[in-house]
Amino acid sequence: MIRRQSLPMTCKELVELVTDYFEGNLTKSETARFRRHLEDCDGCTTYLEQMRQTIELTGTLREERVDPVERGLHDACFALTGLCE
């Protein structure tokens, strides 16, 4: 049986683990697989940097500063994609 830790990480796996990576919740072996994937995948490297910037920017954005119309558009988009409850 092949152990998952020995297999290369897929882009899908990386996307699913990005929050845990930022929060330091990955095991040492998961972190190593995550970083190895980034060494060979420009797309995921770009995605990770975009997520890092988004977190940095949204961390400084307060909900009361979001325009109500923009908030409505945001909520409608998430509802259409099924990403919210």
Secondary structure, DSSP 8 states (H G I E B T S, - for coil): ---GGGS---HHHHHHHHHHHHHT-S-HHHHHHHHHHHHH-HHHHHHHHHHHHHHHHHTT--GGGS-HHHHHHHHHHHHHHT---
